Amino acid sequence: MISDLLEQSRSNKLLHESASNVSLDELRTAIKDLFACSDKRIIHFNTSLESIHINKIALEQILINLISNAIKYNDKEITEIEIGIADNNQEYSFYVKDNSKGIAHEFMEKVFNLFEAQEDKDNYGDKGYGMGLAIVKELINKMGGTISLDSTVGVGSKFMFTTKK
């Protein structure tokens, strides 16, 4: 819980970083390297863009939280994650789609609230405190964007978010 609280505190500091040109090839490599400790994880990137102008540290934190959750709450033999990035004139749109356990419909509105965890423990036996998605939502809101969720229990989840350019 202390780690989560420190992460939330740090998330506010992340927003003071300036936007910069981010190579999506470099981002793809960094993300894949970070989560490459298992050959049972497949991460796809779906974008035709070469770079975007964004707060790189905040974006990385958002993606790391969403990908980590997709891994920690996955019940499939192979974890598959797809990350999509598009340029929509005034904003960037992103999605992180996974084949996790999914989130029950009645819980989907709550997952972005602080201290709301759908499950008591993740696949590694660690207790979740319901801070990761709240931090993600806070970062996205402060970047001028929105986040939404589509999920089917047993199939997976898709988190869609935007950020202002």
C-alpha positions as CSV (number, residue, x, y, z in Angstrom):
1,M,0.0,0.0,0.0
2,I,2.9,2.3,0.8
3,S,4.3,1.7,-2.8
4,D,0.9,2.6,-4.2
5,L,0.7,5.8,-2.1
6,L,4.2,6.8,-3.2
7,E,3.2,6.1,-6.8
8,Q,0.1,8.4,-6.4
9,S,2.3,11.2,-5.0
10,R,4.8,10.7,-7.8
11,S,2.0,10.9,-10.4
12,N,1.4,14.5,-9.6
13,K,5.1,15.3,-10.1
14,L,5.0,13.5,-13.4
15,L,2.7,16.1,-14.9
16,H,5.3,18.8,-14.4
17,E,7.5,17.2,-17.0
18,S,7.3,18.8,-20.4
19,A,5.9,17.2,-23.5
20,S,8.4,15.9,-25.9
21,N,8.6,13.9,-29.2
22,V,8.3,10.3,-28.3
23,S,9.4,7.7,-30.8
24,L,6.8,4.9,-30.8
25,D,9.5,2.4,-31.9
26,E,11.5,3.3,-28.7
27,L,8.4,3.1,-26.6
28,R,7.4,-0.3,-28.0
29,T,10.9,-1.6,-27.3
30,A,11.0,-0.2,-23.8
31,I,7.5,-1.7,-22.9
32,K,8.4,-5.1,-24.4
33,D,11.7,-5.2,-22.6
34,L,10.1,-4.3,-19.3
35,F,7.6,-7.1,-19.6
36,A,9.7,-9.7,-21.4
37,C,10.5,-11.9,-18.4
38,S,8.1,-14.5,-19.6
39,D,7.6,-16.1,-23.0
40,K,3.9,-16.5,-22.1
41,R,3.3,-12.8,-22.7
42,I,2.6,-11.3,-26.1
43,I,2.4,-7.5,-26.5
44,H,1.3,-6.1,-29.9
45,F,1.4,-2.5,-30.9
46,N,-1.2,-1.2,-33.4
47,T,-0.3,2.1,-34.8
48,S,0.8,3.7,-38.0
49,L,2.4,6.6,-36.2
50,E,6.1,7.0,-35.8
51,S,6.1,9.5,-33.0
52,I,3.8,11.6,-30.8
53,H,4.3,14.8,-28.8
54,I,3.3,14.0,-25.2
55,N,4.5,13.8,-21.6
56,K,6.6,10.6,-22.0
57,I,6.9,9.8,-18.3
58,A,3.2,10.1,-17.7
59,L,2.3,8.0,-20.7
60,E,4.8,5.3,-19.7
61,Q,3.2,5.3,-16.2
62,I,-0.3,4.9,-17.6
63,L,0.8,2.1,-19.9
64,I,2.8,0.3,-17.2
65,N,-0.2,0.3,-14.8
66,L,-2.6,-1.0,-17.4
67,I,-0.3,-3.7,-18.7
68,S,0.7,-4.7,-15.2
69,N,-3.0,-5.2,-14.4
70,A,-3.6,-7.2,-17.5
71,I,-0.8,-9.5,-16.4
72,K,-1.7,-9.7,-12.7
73,Y,-5.3,-10.5,-13.3
74,N,-5.0,-12.8,-16.3
75,D,-6.3,-16.4,-16.1
76,K,-5.1,-17.5,-19.6
77,E,-2.1,-19.7,-20.3
78,I,-0.7,-16.9,-22.6
79,T,-1.3,-13.3,-21.8
80,E,-2.0,-11.2,-24.9
81,I,-2.1,-7.4,-24.8
82,E,-2.7,-5.1,-27.7
83,I,-1.8,-1.4,-27.5
84,G,-3.3,1.0,-30.0
85,I,-2.3,4.6,-30.6
86,A,-3.9,7.1,-33.1
87,D,-3.8,10.8,-33.8
88,N,-7.2,12.4,-33.8
89,N,-6.5,16.0,-34.7
90,Q,-6.8,17.7,-31.2
91,E,-6.0,14.6,-29.2
92,Y,-4.3,11.2,-29.2
93,S,-6.4,8.2,-28.6
94,F,-5.1,5.0,-27.0
95,Y,-6.3,1.6,-26.0
96,V,-4.9,-1.3,-24.1
97,K,-6.8,-4.5,-24.8
98,D,-6.1,-7.8,-23.0
99,N,-7.4,-11.3,-22.6
100,S,-7.6,-11.1,-18.8
101,K,-10.3,-12.4,-16.5
102,G,-12.4,-9.4,-17.4
103,I,-14.3,-7.1,-15.1
104,A,-17.9,-7.6,-14.0
105,H,-20.3,-5.0,-15.5
106,E,-21.5,-3.9,-12.1
107,F,-17.9,-3.2,-11.0
108,M,-16.8,-1.3,-14.2
109,E,-17.7,2.2,-12.9
110,K,-16.0,1.6,-9.6
111,V,-12.6,0.4,-10.8
112,F,-11.3,4.0,-11.3
113,N,-12.2,5.0,-7.7
114,L,-9.5,5.1,-5.1
115,F,-9.4,2.1,-2.9
116,E,-11.8,0.1,-5.0
117,A,-10.4,-3.3,-5.9
118,Q,-12.4,-6.0,-7.7
119,E,-10.4,-8.8,-6.3
120,D,-8.6,-9.3,-2.9
121,K,-5.5,-10.8,-4.4
122,D,-3.8,-10.9,-7.8
123,N,-2.3,-14.0,-9.5
124,Y,0.9,-13.6,-7.4
125,G,-1.1,-13.5,-4.1
126,D,-0.5,-9.8,-3.6
127,K,-3.3,-7.7,-2.1
128,G,-4.5,-4.9,-4.4
129,Y,-5.5,-1.6,-2.8
130,G,-7.4,-0.1,-5.7
131,M,-4.9,2.7,-6.5
132,G,-3.5,1.8,-9.9
133,L,-6.5,2.6,-12.0
134,A,-7.3,5.6,-9.9
135,I,-3.8,6.9,-10.6
136,V,-4.2,6.2,-14.3
137,K,-7.5,8.1,-14.4
138,E,-6.0,11.1,-12.5
139,L,-3.0,11.3,-14.9
140,I,-5.3,11.1,-17.9
141,N,-7.6,13.7,-16.5
142,K,-4.7,16.1,-15.8
143,M,-3.5,15.5,-19.4
144,G,-6.9,16.8,-20.6
145,G,-8.2,13.4,-21.5
146,T,-10.8,10.8,-20.6
147,I,-10.7,7.1,-19.9
148,S,-13.4,4.4,-20.4
149,L,-13.6,0.6,-20.1
150,D,-15.2,-2.2,-22.0
151,S,-15.0,-5.6,-20.5
152,T,-16.5,-9.1,-20.6
153,V,-15.9,-11.5,-17.8
154,G,-13.9,-14.5,-19.1
155,V,-12.9,-12.7,-22.3
156,G,-10.9,-9.6,-21.3
157,S,-10.9,-5.9,-21.0
158,K,-10.2,-2.9,-23.2
159,F,-9.2,0.4,-21.6
160,M,-9.6,3.4,-24.0
161,F,-8.2,6.8,-23.2
162,T,-7.4,10.1,-24.8
163,T,-5.0,12.9,-24.1
164,K,-4.8,16.4,-25.4
165,K,-2.0,17.2,-27.7
